[in-house]
Amino acid sequence: MEKNITENTNMACDKDFCALLGKNEAELREICREHGLPVYKGGILFKWLQAGELVYDQMTNLSKAERSLLQEHYPLHLPAIRREQRSADGTTAKLLLDFGGGILVELVIMNYQRQQSRSRHTLCISTQAGCAMGCAFCATGLSGLVRNLTAGEIVAQVLQGQLWLQRQGLGKVTNLVLMGMGEPFANYEQVCRALRVLNAENGQNIGWRRITVSTCGLPAQIRRFADEGWEVNLAVSLHAPDDDLRSRLLPVNRRFPLAELLAACDYYTNKTHRRISYEYALLRDVNDSPRQAQVLAELLAGRLAHVNLIPVNFVAETGFWPSSDETLNKFAALLKKRGLEATVRERRGLDIDGACGQLRRRNDE
Ligand code: SF4
């Protein structure tokens, strides 16, 4: 189901309209101090912003003069929702967010209703507009990088997702995955800044262990991220068990081959004690043979690893076809037989252009 949103009242925003959203409480206190406002008002402002209230006049515990001053210096808008699609089964929604200036990014909202434990609402957010990494099977990579998103724009996606959940009468955002458009570690500073804000107790309070950062494999940044001292889940896009094929599928492998990447991954697990999820999108007759399953199992043997097998969506422009369910299950069984933990990712959003970059590309058409 798809809707074009025409009556959205939010103005499209450029990065200035989201800048305050990427500030932590201490920074907002400093901004208040600079403008002659009581420093403690920075804490109040932080709470309002993280509650998704961006209209200063609604911030009733700020004085009228304070609200006017903030409005004048820091006008705020969330990105407009340009398009919205929902899967037929109601579990997945995809929003196309417009930050102004031609910057369109995708936000995916996945709802896992559970009977025994609390429901899970996971947002898949973007860290860049476009992407420079050029992975051969990826819709986003086809258009190249437009620009990095700011920390405020990354946080703005979470707020927009939270407000969407509220409108549906659903609960709070419980999990975040940075697997949307872009390579998070190619925008390292802004991503870490946003994560600190989103983790803050008096903000979204999303625990480190409920956040997953997905990378195509930048070893220096993986090591640096390990040193942040957070227990964030790391997902590494592997997609091939050897350098030859991986270099064809992921150009980043030509600069940072598997040995270098896996050494950085080992550093990450040693530092954080977190199991790494190795992502493996199964492409028909490219990387899905029993022999390749065997090589993959050997590559990851002895590592704290989980293999996430991904049934891809067909994207005509990339020319890759998904492996059959039978091949997927056989591949998973072979990995398990060799002692690796492997699961097949649930197919979600197939009826809504579920692969990254597809909704934005359709909007261009
Ligand atoms: S798969 Fe990820 S890293 Fe690769 S081109 Fe697409 S968005 Fe970029």
Residues whose N, C-alpha, C, O or C-beta is under 5 A from the ligand:
A	BS01	SF4	C131 M133 G134 C135 C138 T140 G141 G180 M181 G182 E183 C216
